[in-house]
Amino acid sequence: MAACPVLFVITCTGEATPTSGHMRRKSVPRKFTCLLDRHPPHVLDMYTLGMLSLTAPVFTSHRNLEYYGTIYIGTPPQKFSVVFDTGSSDLWVPSVKCSSEACLKHRRFDSSKSSTFRRTGKHFHIVYGTGSMKGILVFDTVKVSSLSISHQGFGLSTTESGKAFVNMTFDGILGLAYPSLSEEKATPFFDSLMKEGLLEKHQFSVYLSRKKRGSEFIFGGIDQSHYTGRINWIPVNYQSGFWQIALDSILVDGTEIACKGGCHGIIDTGTSLLLGPKYEMIKIEKAIGATPTHFGIVSFTFCELSNMPDVVFVINGIHYPLPPSAYTLKDKQVGCFSGFGYSFDGSWNLGDVFIREYYSIFDRENNQVGLAKAV
């Protein structure tokens, strides 16, 4: 075997509290891997933020896992934590000129301290499921791991609405969906990487660990140590702008309980739960023994995993079971609750609950998603 050069890894560590948007950080050792090509994959270690309190209507009074990584913007670089979100296409962080409560609790970009900053005067507005933001389009150097784009378009938020943004530990969002979804109308960061020829392959892969450390986004490749068995490839309806795939059906105990006749869903790293239409989710909740509570979440009276059924997603003819250990979450305040939720627009959204169970590869070159059993 050839000698292994060093692959520098961005690491994100620390401890989060339910009500704070701030973190304590400490460094961890570099990671080593064998590089097999002139343009190797770039690994981005993620840190699992434990239980974060979400106060937006959809997530009232309970906590969910969130994943984030570190990026750097400007010259000299200013540090930000962002969600790497396959459900959106825009990159944005708070502006130092933003006085919203959410901005004041997070790192804010100071354009006056960057010698490479360029403004445009263009304004934009983005609405998410749990909040919204308004901002301006600007350009500057953006660096993720060892990958750097010198004239990257991104947004600076001037207003952030929604309590969800106030309580999140991360500062902003880096979108990884298709360019057509961009509200900023700027070239998304991953598209910039492809145009600059910085990647071995035009794909990225995601491993979400259940532990505080070990989660990874890999730009330009796949880490075979994170999955077992074969990778099943599914065509993407990229015209939607999302990483949208066709679902055949959803089964419980061998019975088709939802998505009858087929439906569509997106693979979304920016969503903690697995979301679907309310009328469909009610049927799933009943089948797994979950009941809605006055907290606005769906809980289990008895959290006996051995007596609960798998929920099976049939995708492109392949069965992807979610065992009870995957779709149940625990919290000290509300006990055992469901990782399923209602989407605000009636769509199927296979978020982190699904991705933790299945290693996910997002292939822009061939417009497909690969899924394999995570380990």
Secondary structure, 3 states (H helix, E strand, C coil): CCCCCECCCECCCCECCCCCCCCECCCCCCCECCCCCCCCCEEEEEEECCCEEECCHHHCCEEECCEEEEEEECCCCEEEEEEEECCCCCEEEEECCCCCHHHHCCCCECHHHCCCCEEEEEEEEEEECCEEEEEEEEEEEEEECCEEEEEEEEEEEEEEECHHHHHCCCCEEEECCCHHHCCCCCCCHHHHHHHCCCCCCCEEEEECCCCCEEEEEEECCCCHHHEEEEEEEEECCHHHCCCEEEECEEEECCEEEECCCCEEEEECCCCCCEEECHHHHHHHHHHHCEEECCCCCEEECCCCHHHCCCEEEEECCEEEEECHHHHEEEECCCEEEECEEECCCCCEEECHHHHCCEEEEEECCCCEEEEEEEC
